[in-house]
Every structure is written in structure tokens, then in C-alpha cells.
Amino acid sequence: MAHKISSDCISCGSCQSVCPCDAIFEGDGQYEINADLCVDCGACAAQCPVNAIEEA
């Protein structure tokens, strides 16, 4: 199951830099995760300073 970025995202980009499969991209107003590419490693969730990433 892929992770999901909530509306609490502050668009800092810290999650994108740690994603090993390039599943995170800058969307309209916040970052988003491509569920087809996400391998559910949790690296992004651990990196997020506002805890905006959780399992979908």
C-alpha cells in the first residue's frame, strides 16, 4: 500500500529528496505520491517535518 501526503504538506520538498523510487512530485500547491511507483518504504514519512505523510 502506498503512502499519501495530506493537506498538511508545507511543500518543503524534503520527502522528494529521500524517495528511492522517485514517486514523489510537486503537485498543485503540495507534493504528491505516485501510488504506482511507491514501494511503501516509509522514508518520506520519516523525513516529513510536519507529519503530513501516512499510509493510504
C-alpha positions as CSV (number, residue, x, y, z in Angstrom):
1,M,0.0,0.0,0.0
2,A,1.4,3.4,-1.0
3,H,1.8,6.4,1.3
4,K,-0.3,9.5,0.9
5,I,0.5,13.2,1.5
6,S,-2.2,15.1,3.4
7,S,-3.2,18.7,3.1
8,D,-0.8,19.5,6.0
9,C,2.0,19.5,3.4
10,I,4.1,22.7,3.5
11,S,5.8,22.0,0.2
12,C,9.3,21.9,1.6
13,G,10.4,19.1,-0.7
14,S,12.3,17.1,2.0
15,C,10.3,14.0,1.2
16,Q,11.1,14.1,-2.5
17,S,14.8,14.1,-1.9
18,V,14.7,10.8,0.2
19,C,12.4,8.8,-2.1
20,P,14.4,5.9,-3.5
21,C,11.9,5.3,-6.4
22,D,11.2,8.9,-7.5
23,A,7.5,8.5,-6.7
24,I,7.1,12.0,-5.2
25,F,6.5,15.0,-7.3
26,E,5.4,18.6,-6.9
27,G,1.7,18.9,-7.5
28,D,-0.7,21.8,-7.4
29,G,0.1,23.5,-4.1
30,Q,1.7,20.5,-2.4
31,Y,3.7,17.4,-3.1
32,E,2.0,14.2,-4.2
33,I,3.0,10.5,-4.3
34,N,2.5,8.4,-7.4
35,A,1.0,5.2,-5.9
36,D,2.2,3.1,-8.9
37,L,5.8,3.9,-8.1
38,C,5.7,3.9,-4.3
39,V,7.2,0.8,-2.7
40,D,5.9,1.7,0.8
41,C,9.4,2.0,2.3
42,G,8.3,4.9,4.6
43,A,11.5,7.0,4.1
44,C,9.4,10.0,3.1
45,A,7.2,9.8,6.2
46,A,10.2,9.7,8.5
47,Q,11.6,12.8,6.8
48,C,8.5,15.0,6.8
49,P,8.8,17.8,9.4
50,V,5.0,18.2,9.8
51,N,4.0,14.5,9.7
52,A,1.9,15.1,6.5
53,I,2.7,11.6,5.1
54,E,0.9,8.5,6.2
55,E,-0.1,5.1,4.8
56,A,-3.0,5.3,2.4
